[in-house]
Amino acid sequence: MSMMTPARLLSAAHVSMVISLVISLGIIYLVYISEVELSIPKLVGLHICLIIFPAIFKVAYVARLTALKQLGRAVD
């Protein structure tokens, strides 16, 4: 099993950030904007996911910063 290189880590972080952002925006749309009638258990589940997916985004952002630092690139 090979170690993940900083370049692969950076790519994985970017993909994770995009996916978690899209899912979070979809959940926000479903819960707060759309006119879809959702049951209470579904709403509770979506609200729990609304905590989990932004947390995944934050972890991916830290991984991105770590990869950029390892690559010697500017950390913005």
N, C-alpha and C positions, 0 to 999 in steps of 0.2 A: 504494500500500500504506500503510495507516494504522498509526500506532504503537499499541501496546497500552496502554490506559489503566490506571491503578492499580486501578480497580474490576474490570476484566476480568482483570488479572493475579491479583488476589485470588481471583476465582472459579476461574480455571484452576489456581491453586495448591491450592485446596481440593479440587477434583475429582481432581487428580493425587495428592494425599495419600490420599484415600479409596481410589482404585483401587489404588495401590501397597500400601497396608495390607491390603486384602482379598486381593490376589494373594499377598502375603507370608504371610498367615495360612493361605491355602489350601496353599501350598507346605509350610509347617511341618506342617500336618495330614497331607498326603500322605507326607512323608518320615518323620516321627517318631511319628505317632499311629495312622494307618490301618494296617490289616492287609494292604494291597495289596502284592503282590510286584512290585517294580520291578527292571528290569535295571540293571546297573552304569552304562551310559551315560546312562540316564534319571536315575539318582540323582546322577550328576556334574552333568548339566545343571540339575537342580533346585537343587543346592547352589550352582552358579554364579548362578542366578537369585536365590537367597537373599542374595547379595551385591549384585546389581544393583538389585533393587526397593527395599530399604531405602535405598540411595544415592539413588534417585529421590525417595523420601519426604523425605530430608534436603534435597535441592536445592529441592523444592517448598516445604518449610518456610521456607527462606531467602527464596524468592520471596514467600511470604506475609508475612514480616516486612518485606521491602522495600516491598511494596504498602501495608501498614498504616502504615508510616512516611511514605510519600508522601501518603497520605490524611489524615495528621495524627491518626490514631487511636492509642490506647494499644497498645504492643507488649508482648504477654504471652508 
